[in-house]
Amino acid sequence: MRNYFSKKIVVDEPQKGLSTFVLPTGVKEVITFAGSLPCGTLYSPRKNSEISSLAAGMLDKGTKNKDKFEVSDILESVGAEINFFNTAHHVQFTGYCLKNDLDTVLCLLGEQLRTPLFLEKELSTLKKRLVGNLERSKEDTKKQAMIGLLRKLYPPHHPNYALTTDEKIERVSSVRTKEIKTFHKNTYQLGGFNFSAAGDVSPDTINKLLKEQFSRWKKGPDIPYRLDLKARPIKGKKRRIPIPDKQSIDMYLGQAIGINRRHKDYYPLKMAIYVLGGNFSARLMQTIRDEAGLTYGIGSSLSGTGFGSDGYWSTWATFAPDLLEKGKRATRNQIKEWYNNGITEKELKEKKTTIMGAYKVGLDSTGGLAARILSNAQQREKIEHLDKYPEIIKNISLDKVNKTIKKYIKPKQLTFVAAGTFDD
């Protein structure tokens, strides 16, 4: 159906600063929902960026009226689920329930967001678990290589910058209950609060229930995070991160591109990078893995372009230590070939089909619909964008794709970061 989302999604603002996006579908009895508040990592006090993630991690640990066991019992008794997680820009939640239990579940969600318990004992347990996960991540060669790349490409406090694992451990360990309570009081409020739902759902019912839960919340400013930092100047940099006793080395070749997802060149450049290494049939997998047999994992992506951020493109690969240099040369040669000669009409046509197919598959479930609608709202896109996306992809021209490669990619100035056990 043409303009399906524009015709079907009901957009409303039941409370100032709270926007709802409700899509009734043919699914019977089940409702899936997702939502977010602009109080992610970037909204933490600058002295400790981990306060927001700890606050989000405490939301399911009980409310002032119900301990965590009562919360769990309520959800289990009706076969429902609510999950919370923290991102750079948002605290997000997802959930599902039966139609008849929507009142119960949204009432509980309201309690969790408005009046979380924030017990000292629960915070201590959460911190220990997070620190344990972070300690184990020191052995993750791919993750450590990515952290190293982002630290080379971006300055501190940029949305795409990454703390070292030890820095995160130090910050997580130092968070206090008082800081979380203050952060919650100052940032969990109306203003940029988006809620999406799909399934056997009535927009009027959603709006009524949410208004009941959040009518007393104060209204804060609906202002996007102010991005006043840009990537570091493009220079070819190198870094090795030694991690002992590893059988493989993960490496990244990357570069800041200086544009965000709203730039006119974003989709052509994204297509170009997808042809290079976006899936199993992409060039890098066909050449470096299948033909040369140098690796079982390699790919390219365009990342960090949301919410006005100037993003980056990167190529990741994993190699045995004795094949690292050979693999790196082969990868650079493929990037050089791609840069010099561009992609072909056949490749463009095939990848358009793949991308549009994946988009449709992602919308086959109520969960996929709710997530896509929420993401669209978070990026401050109009509903029409959901309908126009396939046409945007379809209309990308070969000439435009190849021109964006020349415009944004600098093969001789790629930053190289690798993590693992090195032979030399």
C-alpha positions in Angstrom: 0.0 0.0 0.0 1.3 3.4 -0.9 1.8 5.8 2.0 1.0 2.9 4.4 2.6 4.5 7.4 1.4 8.0 6.7 -2.2 6.7 6.5 -2.1 4.1 9.4 0.1 5.7 12.1 -1.9 7.9 14.5 0.4 10.7 15.8 -0.7 12.6 19.0 0.6 14.5 21.9 -1.6 13.6 24.9 0.6 15.5 27.2 2.9 18.4 26.3 6.3 16.9 25.7 5.0 13.4 25.2 4.4 12.2 21.6 2.7 9.0 20.7 2.9 7.0 17.4 0.3 4.2 17.3 -0.1 1.7 14.5 -3.1 -0.6 14.7 -2.3 -3.8 12.7 -4.1 -7.1 11.9 -2.4 -8.9 14.8 -5.0 -9.9 17.4 -4.7 -9.5 21.1 -1.0 -8.6 21.3 0.6 -5.1 21.7 4.2 -4.3 21.3 5.6 -0.9 22.4 8.8 1.0 22.6 9.8 4.4 23.9 12.6 6.7 24.9 13.5 9.8 26.9 16.5 12.1 26.0 18.6 11.3 29.1 21.3 8.9 27.8 25.0 9.0 28.4 25.5 12.4 26.8 23.1 13.9 29.4 25.1 12.6 32.3 27.0 15.1 34.4 30.3 15.7 32.6 32.3 14.5 35.7 30.9 11.0 35.2 29.2 9.8 32.0 28.2 6.5 33.5 25.6 7.9 35.8 22.9 7.6 33.1 23.6 4.0 32.4 23.5 3.1 36.1 20.2 5.0 36.4 18.7 3.0 33.5 20.0 -0.2 34.9 18.2 0.4 38.2 14.7 1.0 36.6 13.7 -2.7 36.9 15.0 -3.1 40.4 11.8 -2.0 42.1 9.7 1.1 42.6 8.7 3.1 45.8 5.5 1.0 45.9 6.8 -2.4 44.7 10.0 -4.3 45.2 11.7 -6.0 42.3 10.1 -9.3 43.1 6.6 -7.8 43.0 7.5 -6.1 39.7 8.6 -9.4 38.3 5.5 -11.3 39.6 3.2 -8.8 37.9 4.8 -9.1 34.5 5.1 -12.9 34.8 1.5 -13.3 35.8 0.2 -11.7 32.6 3.0 -13.0 30.3 4.3 -9.4 29.7 7.7 -8.0 29.5 9.4 -4.5 30.0 13.1 -4.0 29.3 15.2 -0.8 29.8 18.5 0.1 28.3 20.7 3.1 27.9 22.2 4.6 24.7 24.3 7.7 24.0 21.2 9.9 23.6 18.4 8.1 25.3 17.1 5.8 28.0 14.9 3.4 26.0 12.3 0.8 26.9 10.6 -2.0 25.0 7.8 -4.3 26.0 4.8 -6.4 25.0 1.6 -7.5 26.5 -1.8 -8.8 25.8 -4.4 -6.2 24.9 -6.5 -6.9 28.1 -3.4 -6.3 30.2 -2.3 -3.0 28.7 -3.6 -1.0 31.6 -1.7 -3.1 34.2 1.6 -3.0 32.2 1.6 0.7 31.4 0.7 1.5 35.0 3.8 -0.5 36.0 5.9 1.2 33.3 4.8 4.6 34.7 5.8 3.6 38.2 9.2 2.4 37.0 10.0 5.6 35.2 8.5 8.0 37.7 9.4 6.5 41.1 12.3 4.0 40.8 13.5 2.7 44.2 17.3 3.2 43.7 18.3 1.0 46.7 21.9 1.1 47.7 22.2 -2.7 47.9 20.8 -3.0 44.3 23.2 -0.4 43.0 26.1 -2.2 44.6 25.1 -5.5 42.9 24.6 -3.8 39.6 28.0 -2.1 39.7 29.7 -5.4 40.5 28.0 -7.1 37.6 28.9 -4.2 35.2 32.5 -4.1 36.4 32.8 -7.8 35.9 31.5 -7.5 32.3 33.9 -4.7 31.7 36.9 -6.7 33.0 36.0 -9.6 30.7 35.7 -7.2 27.8 39.4 -6.4 28.1 39.9 -9.8 26.5 37.6 -8.9 23.6 40.0 -8.0 20.8 37.2 -6.7 18.5 35.8 -4.4 21.1 39.2 -3.1 22.2 40.2 -2.4 18.6 37.0 -0.4 18.1 37.5 1.6 21.2 41.0 2.3 20.0 39.7 3.5 16.6 37.1 5.8 18.0 39.7 7.4 20.4 41.9 8.1 17.4 39.0 9.6 15.3 37.2 11.7 17.8 38.0 14.1 20.7 36.7 13.5 24.3 33.0 14.3 24.8 32.1 13.8 21.2 29.2 11.4 20.9 31.3 8.9 19.0 34.3 9.1 21.4 34.9 6.0 23.5 36.3 5.7 27.0 38.9 3.1 27.7 37.7 0.1 29.6 39.6 1.1 32.7 38.1 4.6 32.5 34.6 3.0 32.4 35.4 0.7 35.3 36.6 3.7 37.4 33.5 5.7 36.6 31.0 2.9 37.1 32.7 2.1 40.5 32.4 5.6 41.7 28.7 6.2 41.0 26.7 6.9 44.1 23.0 6.5 44.8 22.7 10.2 45.5 24.0 11.0 42.1 21.6 8.7 40.4 18.6 10.1 42.3 19.7 13.7 41.4 20.2 12.7 37.7 16.7 11.1 37.6 15.1 14.1 39.2 16.7 16.5 36.8 16.4 14.6 33.5 13.5 12.1 33.6 10.7 14.4 32.5 8.4 15.3 29.7 10.1 16.9 26.6 11.3 14.6 23.8 9.5 11.6 25.4 8.5 9.4 22.4 6.2 6.3 22.7 5.4 4.0 19.8 3.0 1.0 19.8 1.9 -1.6 17.2 -0.6 -4.4 17.2 -4.2 -4.8 18.4 -4.1 -1.3 19.9 -6.3 1.7 20.2 -4.6 5.1 19.9 -7.2 6.6 22.3 -6.5 4.0 24.9 -2.7 4.5 24.7 -3.1 8.2 25.0 -5.5 8.0 27.9 -3.3 5.6 29.9 -0.1 7.5 29.3 -1.7 10.8 30.3 -2.8 9.2 33.5 0.7 8.0 34.3 2.7 11.1 33.3 0.3 14.1 33.8 2.2 15.2 36.9 5.7 14.9 35.4 7.3 18.3 34.9 7.9 19.6 31.4 11.6 20.0 30.5 13.1 21.5 27.3 12.8 19.4 24.2 16.2 20.4 22.9 18.5 18.0 21.0 22.0 17.4 22.4 24.1 20.3 21.3 26.9 19.0 19.1 29.7 21.5 19.2 32.6 19.0 18.6 33.8 17.5 15.3 36.1 14.6 14.5 39.8 15.1 14.7 41.5 16.1 11.4 41.9 13.1 9.1 45.4 11.7 9.4 46.6 8.1 8.8 47.3 6.9 12.4 48.4 3.5 13.6 48.0 1.7 17.0 48.5 -1.8 18.2 46.8 -2.9 21.4 48.5 -6.0 22.9 46.3 -8.6 24.5 48.1 -11.8 25.5 47.2 -15.4 24.5 44.9 -14.7 21.6 44.6 -16.9 18.6 43.4 -14.1 16.3 43.9 -10.3 15.8 41.0 -8.0 15.2 41.8 -4.9 13.1 40.0 -1.8 12.0 40.7 0.6 9.1 38.7 3.7 9.5 38.1 7.3 8.9 35.8 10.2 9.9 33.5 11.3 7.0 32.3 14.7 8.3 28.6 14.2 7.5 25.5 13.0 9.3 22.5 10.9 8.2 20.6 14.0 7.0 23.2 15.0 4.5 22.3 14.5 0.8 25.3 12.3 0.3 24.5 10.0 3.2 22.5 7.3 1.4 24.8 7.1 -1.7 27.9 6.8 0.5 26.1 4.2 2.7 25.3 2.2 -0.4 28.9 2.4 -1.6 30.2 1.1 1.7 27.5 -1.6 1.7 28.7 -2.9 -1.7 32.3 -3.0 -0.3 31.6 -4.9 2.8 27.9 -4.8 4.0 27.0 -8.5 3.8 28.2 -12.0 2.9 27.9 -11.3 -0.8 29.9 -8.0 -0.6 33.3 -7.6 -2.2 35.4 -8.0 0.9 33.8 -11.3 1.9 34.1 -12.6 -1.7 37.7 -11.7 -2.1 39.5 -11.7 1.2 37.6 -14.6 2.7 36.3 -16.8 -0.1 39.0 -16.3 -2.8 42.1 -15.6 -0.7 41.1 -17.6 2.4 42.7 -15.1 4.7 39.9 -14.7 7.2 36.5 -15.9 8.2 35.2 -12.5 9.2 35.4 -9.1 7.4 33.1 -6.2 6.6 32.6 -2.5 6.2 30.0 -0.1 7.7 29.0 3.5 8.0 28.3 4.4 11.7 27.9 7.2 14.2 25.8 9.5 11.9 22.7 9.8 14.0 21.4 12.9 15.9 23.6 15.3 13.9 26.9 13.6 14.6 29.6 13.5 12.0 30.1 9.8 11.5 32.8 7.5 10.3 33.3 4.5 8.0 35.3 1.5 8.9 36.4 -1.9 7.7 36.8 -4.6 10.3 38.6 -8.0 9.8 40.0 -10.7 12.0 43.2 -12.5 11.0 45.6 -15.1 12.5 48.7 -13.3 13.8 50.9 -14.6 11.0 48.4 -13.4 8.4 47.8 -9.9 9.8 50.1 -8.0 7.5 49.1 -10.0 4.4 45.4 -9.6 5.3 45.8 -5.9 5.9 47.6 -5.4 2.5 44.9 -7.4 0.7 42.1 -5.4 2.4 43.8 -2.1 1.5 44.1 -3.3 -2.1 40.4 -4.0 -2.2 39.6 -0.6 -0.8 42.0 1.0 -3.3 40.3 -0.8 -6.2 36.9 0.2 -4.9 38.0 3.8 -4.6 39.7 4.0 -8.0 37.0 2.2 -10.1 33.8 2.5 -8.0 31.1 -0.1 -8.0 29.2 -1.6 -10.9 25.6 -1.2 -12.0 25.1 -4.9 -11.3 26.3 -4.5 -7.7 24.1 -1.5 -7.2 21.0 -3.3 -8.4 21.7 -6.3 -6.3 22.3 -4.4 -3.1 19.2 -2.2 -3.6 17.2 -5.4 -3.7 18.9 -6.7 -0.6 18.4 -3.4 1.4 14.8 -3.0 0.4 14.1 -6.6 1.2 15.7 -6.4 4.6 13.7 -3.2 5.3 10.4 -5.0 4.6 11.4 -8.1 6.6 12.2 -5.8 9.6 8.6 -4.6 9.5 7.0 -8.1 9.5 6.6 -8.1 13.3 4.9 -5.7 15.7 8.3 -5.5 17.5 10.0 -4.4 14.3 7.3 -1.9 13.6 7.4 -0.3 17.0 11.2 -0.1 16.9 11.3 1.4 13.5 8.6 4.0 14.3 10.4 5.0 17.5 13.8 5.3 15.7 12.2 7.5 13.1 10.7 9.8 15.9 14.0 10.0 17.7 15.7 11.2 14.6 13.0 13.8 14.3 12.0 12.5 10.9 8.4 12.9 9.6 6.3 9.8 9.4 6.4 10.1 5.6 10.1 9.1 5.8 9.1 5.5 6.6 7.1 5.4 3.4 9.7 7.2 1.3 12.7 5.1 2.4 12.3 2.4 -0.3 12.1 5.1 -3.0 15.2 6.8 -1.5 17.1 3.6 -2.0 15.6 2.9 -5.4 16.6 6.3 -6.7 20.3 6.2 -5.8 22.3 6.5 -9.0 25.5 4.7 -9.9 27.2 8.0 -10.8 26.2 9.5 -7.4 27.5 6.5 -5.5 30.9 6.6 -7.2 31.3 10.3 -6.8 30.7 10.0 -3.0 33.4 7.4 -2.8 35.9 9.9 -4.3 34.5 12.7 -2.2 34.7 11.2 1.3 37.1 8.3 1.2 40.8 8.9 1.6 42.5 5.5 1.2 46.0 6.8 1.9 44.9 8.3 5.2 43.1 5.5 6.9 43.6 5.0 10.6 44.7 1.5 11.5 44.0 -0.1 14.9 44.5 -3.8 15.8 44.2 -5.7 19.1 45.5 -9.2 19.9 48.7 -11.1 20.3 51.3 -9.9 17.8 54.1 -12.0 16.4 56.7 -9.2 16.5 
